[in-house]
Amino acid sequence: MKISVSQYASALFDLVAGKSEKEAIAVIKSFVAVLGKNHDLNKAEAISEAFNELWNKAHGELNAKLSSARELSAAIRETVTDYLKQQTGAKKIILETEINPEIIGGFVLRYGSKVLDGSLKNSLDSLKNKISN
């Protein structure tokens, strides 16, 4: 029976819940050994990402990535953080910012499985598609 990434992540989450750091490290070492035994080490990165999502959700945290053509002001970053708290109910937002000149203007916000594309590049691409059809 093949075990999915989400099943692995849920199992690891349950196994480390309530453990001390030392105990959690021991659990993780055993978990990696099981991955090796099951020939699933290639899933480790995806399992780690899924585990982090479970952990953050359980602790009221949300990771988000904000890409823009240039550096955004603290006020704009705070507005985005407030928006994410309101939309997701997260208590803490971990906002990673990235400068991407290909965006031209506007921004792209990624969080959870969602993408909010308010970039000028996306608008221009949409217009191009409408004109060419």
Phi and psi restraints in degrees (value plus and minus 20) as a CYANA .aco file:
   2 LYS   PHI    -104.1   -64.1
   2 LYS   PSI     117.5   157.5
   3 ILE   PHI    -122.4   -82.4
   3 ILE   PSI     110.9   150.9
   4 SER   PHI     -99.2   -59.2
   4 SER   PSI     144.2   184.2
   5 VAL   PHI     -78.6   -38.6
   5 VAL   PSI     -64.3   -24.3
   6 SER   PHI     -87.6   -47.6
   6 SER   PSI     -53.8   -13.8
   7 GLN   PHI     -86.6   -46.6
   7 GLN   PSI     -63.3   -23.3
   8 TYR   PHI     -80.2   -40.2
   8 TYR   PSI     -67.5   -27.5
   9 ALA   PHI     -82.0   -42.0
   9 ALA   PSI     -63.0   -23.0
  10 SER   PHI     -84.0   -44.0
  10 SER   PSI     -61.5   -21.5
  11 ALA   PHI     -83.6   -43.6
  11 ALA   PSI     -65.6   -25.6
  12 LEU   PHI     -82.7   -42.7
  12 LEU   PSI     -61.5   -21.5
  13 PHE   PHI     -78.5   -38.5
  13 PHE   PSI     -67.0   -27.0
  14 ASP   PHI     -84.3   -44.3
  14 ASP   PSI     -57.6   -17.6
  15 LEU   PHI     -89.1   -49.1
  15 LEU   PSI     -54.0   -14.0
  16 VAL   PHI    -112.9   -72.9
  16 VAL   PSI     -29.8    10.2
  17 ALA   PHI     -79.1   -39.1
  17 ALA   PSI     107.1   147.1
  18 GLY   PHI      57.3    97.3
  18 GLY   PSI     -16.0    24.0
  19 LYS   PHI    -108.3   -68.3
  19 LYS   PSI     133.0   173.0
  20 SER   PHI     -92.2   -52.2
  20 SER   PSI     148.9   188.9
  21 GLU   PHI     -80.0   -40.0
  21 GLU   PSI     -63.1   -23.1
  22 LYS   PHI     -83.0   -43.0
  22 LYS   PSI     -64.1   -24.1
  23 GLU   PHI     -85.4   -45.4
  23 GLU   PSI     -60.2   -20.2
  24 ALA   PHI     -83.9   -43.9
  24 ALA   PSI     -59.6   -19.6
  25 ILE   PHI     -81.8   -41.8
  25 ILE   PSI     -62.0   -22.0
  26 ALA   PHI     -83.2   -43.2
  26 ALA   PSI     -62.0   -22.0
  27 VAL   PHI     -82.8   -42.8
  27 VAL   PSI     -63.4   -23.4
  28 ILE   PHI     -84.8   -44.8
  28 ILE   PSI     -60.6   -20.6
  29 LYS   PHI     -80.5   -40.5
  29 LYS   PSI     -64.5   -24.5
  30 SER   PHI     -84.6   -44.6
  30 SER   PSI     -58.0   -18.0
  31 PHE   PHI     -82.8   -42.8
  31 PHE   PSI     -64.0   -24.0
  32 VAL   PHI     -83.7   -43.7
  32 VAL   PSI     -57.5   -17.5
  33 ALA   PHI     -82.4   -42.4
  33 ALA   PSI     -59.6   -19.6
  34 VAL   PHI     -85.2   -45.2
  34 VAL   PSI     -61.6   -21.6
  35 LEU   PHI     -78.3   -38.3
  35 LEU   PSI     -64.0   -24.0
  36 GLY   PHI     -82.2   -42.2
  36 GLY   PSI     -65.2   -25.2
  37 LYS   PHI     -81.1   -41.1
  37 LYS   PSI     -57.0   -17.0
  38 ASN   PHI    -106.7   -66.7
  38 ASN   PSI     -16.4    23.6
  39 HIS   PHI      38.3    78.3
  39 HIS   PSI      20.2    60.2
  40 ASP   PHI    -139.6   -99.6
  40 ASP   PSI      -0.6    39.4
  41 LEU   PHI     -81.2   -41.2
  41 LEU   PSI     -45.6    -5.6
  42 ASN   PHI     -86.0   -46.0
  42 ASN   PSI     -34.1     5.9
  43 LYS   PHI    -111.9   -71.9
  43 LYS   PSI     -21.9    18.1
  44 ALA   PHI     -77.0   -37.0
  44 ALA   PSI     -64.2   -24.2
  45 GLU   PHI     -84.9   -44.9
  45 GLU   PSI     -64.9   -24.9
  46 ALA   PHI     -85.1   -45.1
  46 ALA   PSI     -57.7   -17.7
  47 ILE   PHI     -83.9   -43.9
  47 ILE   PSI     -62.9   -22.9
  48 SER   PHI     -80.5   -40.5
  48 SER   PSI     -63.3   -23.3
  49 GLU   PHI     -84.1   -44.1
  49 GLU   PSI     -65.0   -25.0
  50 ALA   PHI     -84.7   -44.7
  50 ALA   PSI     -60.0   -20.0
  51 PHE   PHI     -81.3   -41.3
  51 PHE   PSI     -65.6   -25.6
  52 ASN   PHI     -79.6   -39.6
  52 ASN   PSI     -59.3   -19.3
  53 GLU   PHI     -83.2   -43.2
  53 GLU   PSI     -64.3   -24.3
  54 LEU   PHI     -82.1   -42.1
  54 LEU   PSI     -66.3   -26.3
  55 TRP   PHI     -80.3   -40.3
  55 TRP   PSI     -69.0   -29.0
  56 ASN   PHI     -83.4   -43.4
  56 ASN   PSI     -60.8   -20.8
  57 LYS   PHI     -82.5   -42.5
  57 LYS   PSI     -63.7   -23.7
  58 ALA   PHI     -85.7   -45.7
  58 ALA   PSI     -47.6    -7.6
  59 HIS   PHI    -124.2   -84.2
  59 HIS   PSI      -8.2    31.8
  60 GLY   PHI      49.5    89.5
  60 GLY   PSI       9.1    49.1
  61 GLU   PHI    -133.8   -93.8
  61 GLU   PSI     133.1   173.1
  62 LEU   PHI    -160.3  -120.3
  62 LEU   PSI     109.2   149.2
  63 ASN   PHI    -110.8   -70.8
  63 ASN   PSI     115.1   155.1
  64 ALA   PHI    -160.4  -120.4
  64 ALA   PSI     133.4   173.4
  65 LYS   PHI    -146.7  -106.7
  65 LYS   PSI     106.4   146.4
  66 LEU   PHI    -134.9   -94.9
  66 LEU   PSI      94.4   134.4
  67 SER   PHI    -127.3   -87.3
  67 SER   PSI     116.4   156.4
  68 SER   PHI    -167.0  -127.0
  68 SER   PSI     146.6   186.6
  69 ALA   PHI     -92.6   -52.6
  69 ALA   PSI     -46.5    -6.5
  70 ARG   PHI    -166.6  -126.6
  70 ARG   PSI     150.5   190.5
  71 GLU   PHI     -77.7   -37.7
  71 GLU   PSI     114.1   154.1
  72 LEU   PHI    -118.1   -78.1
  72 LEU   PSI     129.1   169.1
  73 SER   PHI     -90.5   -50.5
  73 SER   PSI     142.1   182.1
  74 ALA   PHI     -81.1   -41.1
  74 ALA   PSI     -55.9   -15.9
  75 ALA   PHI     -84.0   -44.0
  75 ALA   PSI     -61.2   -21.2
  76 ILE   PHI     -88.4   -48.4
  76 ILE   PSI     -61.9   -21.9
  77 ARG   PHI     -82.4   -42.4
  77 ARG   PSI     -58.2   -18.2
  78 GLU   PHI     -86.8   -46.8
  78 GLU   PSI     -59.0   -19.0
  79 THR   PHI     -82.5   -42.5
  79 THR   PSI     -62.6   -22.6
  80 VAL   PHI     -83.7   -43.7
  80 VAL   PSI     -63.5   -23.5
  81 THR   PHI     -80.9   -40.9
  81 THR   PSI     -65.2   -25.2
  82 ASP   PHI     -82.4   -42.4
  82 ASP   PSI     -61.5   -21.5
  83 TYR   PHI     -79.6   -39.6
  83 TYR   PSI     -66.5   -26.5
  84 LEU   PHI     -84.0   -44.0
  84 LEU   PSI     -60.0   -20.0
  85 LYS   PHI     -80.5   -40.5
  85 LYS   PSI     -63.2   -23.2
  86 GLN   PHI     -86.5   -46.5
  86 GLN   PSI     -62.1   -22.1
  87 GLN   PHI     -93.2   -53.2
  87 GLN   PSI     -54.5   -14.5
  88 THR   PHI    -128.3   -88.3
  88 THR   PSI     -38.9     1.1
  89 GLY   PHI      60.0   100.0
  89 GLY   PSI     -14.7    25.3
  90 ALA   PHI     -87.6   -47.6
  90 ALA   PSI     125.2   165.2
  91 LYS   PHI    -107.2   -67.2
  91 LYS   PSI     -49.5    -9.5
  92 LYS   PHI    -152.5  -112.5
  92 LYS   PSI     110.7   150.7
  93 ILE   PHI    -129.9   -89.9
  93 ILE   PSI     107.0   147.0
  94 ILE   PHI    -123.0   -83.0
  94 ILE   PSI      80.0   120.0
  95 LEU   PHI    -120.6   -80.6
  95 LEU   PSI      95.4   135.4
  96 GLU   PHI    -116.6   -76.6
  96 GLU   PSI     112.5   152.5
  97 THR   PHI    -131.2   -91.2
  97 THR   PSI     130.5   170.5
  98 GLU   PHI    -164.2  -124.2
  98 GLU   PSI     116.6   156.6
  99 ILE   PHI    -116.6   -76.6
  99 ILE   PSI     104.2   144.2
 100 ASN   PHI    -153.7  -113.7
 100 ASN   PSI      81.1   121.1
 101 PRO   PHI     -82.1   -42.1
 101 PRO   PSI     -39.5     0.5
 102 GLU   PHI     -86.5   -46.5
 102 GLU   PSI     -39.1     0.9
 103 ILE   PHI     -90.1   -50.1
 103 ILE   PSI     -45.9    -5.9
 104 ILE   PHI      52.2    92.2
 104 ILE   PSI     -74.2   -34.2
 105 GLY   PHI    -181.5  -141.5
 105 GLY   PSI     145.5   185.5
 106 GLY   PHI      60.3   100.3
 106 GLY   PSI    -170.3  -130.3
 107 PHE   PHI    -177.6  -137.6
 107 PHE   PSI     145.2   185.2
 108 VAL   PHI    -148.7  -108.7
 108 VAL   PSI     104.2   144.2
 109 LEU   PHI    -133.8   -93.8
 109 LEU   PSI     104.5   144.5
 110 ARG   PHI    -138.3   -98.3
 110 ARG   PSI     108.8   148.8
 111 TYR   PHI    -173.2  -133.2
 111 TYR   PSI     119.6   159.6
 112 GLY   PHI      35.4    75.4
 112 GLY   PSI    -149.2  -109.2
 113 SER   PHI    -122.4   -82.4
 113 SER   PSI      -5.2    34.8
 114 LYS   PHI    -126.8   -86.8
 114 LYS   PSI     129.4   169.4
 115 VAL   PHI    -152.2  -112.2
 115 VAL   PSI     103.6   143.6
 116 LEU   PHI    -125.8   -85.8
 116 LEU   PSI      87.0   127.0
 117 ASP   PHI    -124.5   -84.5
 117 ASP   PSI      78.0   118.0
 118 GLY   PHI    -128.4   -88.4
 118 GLY   PSI      13.3    53.3
 119 SER   PHI    -107.4   -67.4
 119 SER   PSI     131.5   171.5
 120 LEU   PHI     -85.1   -45.1
 120 LEU   PSI     -56.4   -16.4
 121 LYS   PHI     -78.9   -38.9
 121 LYS   PSI     -65.5   -25.5
 122 ASN   PHI     -83.4   -43.4
 122 ASN   PSI     -62.1   -22.1
 123 SER   PHI     -82.3   -42.3
 123 SER   PSI     -63.1   -23.1
 124 LEU   PHI     -86.1   -46.1
 124 LEU   PSI     -60.2   -20.2
 125 ASP   PHI     -83.0   -43.0
 125 ASP   PSI     -60.8   -20.8
 126 SER   PHI     -83.7   -43.7
 126 SER   PSI     -63.6   -23.6
 127 LEU   PHI     -82.5   -42.5
 127 LEU   PSI     -63.2   -23.2
 128 LYS   PHI     -79.2   -39.2
 128 LYS   PSI     -64.6   -24.6
 129 ASN   PHI     -84.0   -44.0
 129 ASN   PSI     -59.1   -19.1
 130 LYS   PHI     -87.2   -47.2
 130 LYS   PSI     -58.2   -18.2
 131 ILE   PHI     -89.6   -49.6
 131 ILE   PSI     -60.8   -20.8
 132 SER   PHI     -97.5   -57.5
 132 SER   PSI     -32.3     7.7
